[in-house]
């Protein structure tokens, strides 16, 4: 799938960065330069340059070297864009696109006029969550798979991250699937699904929220 970011305006590119930072903040607790660059398909050097501009404009704050969060003004913009993104993901899901495709194509459409998105949202019946289980507005809740204890859990929601969504597709996992956490070690989590064991890297497991199954 072609990446069209090279022809986007600076304003749109900045909104993409702010939204990516918010998603990683909400799921991982922080947004690293590596995660941001990988998600947006750019080099760390390019990402760093854009983020520096966002810092100067008071949208982003550096927590430590290579780790970032959003200011109130940055979070306001990112929250609005993420809501539009998730509405479009629902619409694209109805058209038959998979969980990764809806995320990618929503990026190409989310900068549409607010009135257009509102019409789509009303047409859809004003749903509360997107195909990835996340609320249209508000912060996702749940226990990170990377912090869950051994036992049975259910996937409740996942980060809008290409790496996480690729992992789910590769292993044929989706929202509401039940799995067993076999063991958790520093750096990864071993899960069992339908008799097969899968080792999940911490960078992926932190982007998957689960709930305990009693």
N, C-alpha and C positions, 0 to 999 in steps of 0.2 A: 504493500500500500504506500502510495506516494506521500511523502511528507511535504506539506505546502507551507511550512513555517517561513521558508526563505522569502516568500513573496508577501508575507503579512506585514501590516504596519507595525511600527514600534509600539504603539498603544496596545494592540492586540497581543503582541509578544509578551509585553509586561504583564498583561492579565493572565496569560498562560503560566508564567512563572509564579505569580501570586497564588493561583489556584493550586499548582503543584505543591508549593510550600505548605498550603493549608491542609491538603490531603495527608501529606506526610506528618505534619504536626499532629493532626487529629488521631492518626493511627499509631505512629511510631514515637510520638512525644517530641520529635525534633525532625528537622529537614536537613539532611546532609547534602553537601555539594554534589557528591557522587550520585545520590538518589535523584536529585533534581536533574542533573545532566543526562542520566540514563533515561529518565522518563521523557524528557523533551527532545532527545536525540541529538544532543549537541556535545561538544567537548567540555570538560571541566573549566578550561580557560575561558571559553565563550560564556558559560553559565556564570562564572565568577564576575565577568565584566558587566553583565546585565544586572546581576544582584547588587553590585556596587552602586549602580545608578539608582536602583530601587531603595537602597539604604540612604543615599543622598536625598532622595525625594520623601524620606520618612515613611516608607511603606514596609520596609524590612529592617529587622534588627539582628545583629550577629550575637549569638549566644556564646560561641567559642570558635576557634579556628575551623572554618568549613562547616559550621552548623548554624542554622538560621531559624528565625521565627518571624511573625508578622506584628506590626504595630496595629493599633486599633483601626487606623485608616486603611491599612493594607488588608486587614481581616474583613473589613466591610466590603471592599471591592471583591475579594476572593469569595466571600460567602454568597454574594449576589451571582457571580459567575458560576459557582458550583451548583447553585439551585437551578439555573438555566440549563447547565450541562446535564444534570440528573433528569430533568423533565424530558430533554431530548433523547436521553438514553432509553427511557420508557417507550417513547414514540418509535425509535429505531428498533427496539426489541419486538414491537408489534409487527414491524415490517420483515422480521425474520432474521435479523443480524444476531450473531452470538455475543457473549458477554465482553469479549475483547473488541469486536467490531463496533459495538454501540459506543464504547468509550472513545475509540479513535475517531469515528465519524461525528460524534457529538462535538468534538473539538473544532471541527470544520464549520459547525452550524451555530454554536453557542453565542457568537457575537452578533446574532440577528437582533433586530429591533425588539425591545421589551414587549411591545404590543403583539408581535407575532408569537413569541413564547407564551404569553398569557392566553392567547386563543388556543394554542395547542394544549396547554395545561387544562383549560376548561373542557376542551373536547375529550381529554382523557379521563375526565371525572375527578380532577384534582387529587390524584393519588398521593399517598404519604411517603412511599419509599421507591427507590430506583431499582433496576434489575440486580444491583449488587448488594441490596438489602439496606442501603443507607438512606437516612431521612432526607427529604427534599430540602428541608431547612433544619438547622441544628446539627449538633455534633454526634457522630456515631457512638454507640455504646456497646459494651461487651468486654469479654476477656480475650486478650491476645493469645493466639495459639502458642506463641513463644513463651507464655507465662502460665499456661494451663497445667494442671496436675494430671498424672496418669488416671485414665478413666474414660467413660463414654461422653462425648460432646456432640453438638450439632453446629454446623457452620451458620452463623446468623448474618454476617455481612463482611464484605472485603473491601480493601482499598482500591480506588481507581488508579491502579498502577499497571503498566504494561507487563512488568515482570511477574506480578502476582497473578494477573489474569491469564497470562501465558501458561503459568504453572497449573492453574485450575483446568484449563483446556487440555493440556498435555496429560494430566492424570484423571481426566473425566470427572472432575469434582465440581459441585455447584452449591448455591445457597440452599440451606435446609438439609444437606446431606449429613448423615450420621457417621461418625468415625470414632476410633478409639485411640487415645493418646497412650502409647506404649511406654515411652520414656522421654525424658527431657534432659539434654546435656547442653553444656555451654557450646553455643554455635549451631545447634540443630535440635529438631524434635522428630522423633519417630512416631508415625501414625500407622494405623491399620484400617484398611477399607476393603470390605468384601473379601477378606482373607489375604489381601496383599499388603505388605508393609512398604511404606514410603518414607524416606528421610527428607525432612523439610528444612532447608537452610533458615537460619534465624531471620535473615533479611526478608524472606517470604512469609515465614510464620508470624512475624510481627504485623503483617498486613492482612491477617485473617483473624476475624473475631469469632469466638465460639461461646456457647452456653452449655453448662453441664446438663446432662440427661440423667434424671433420677431413676 
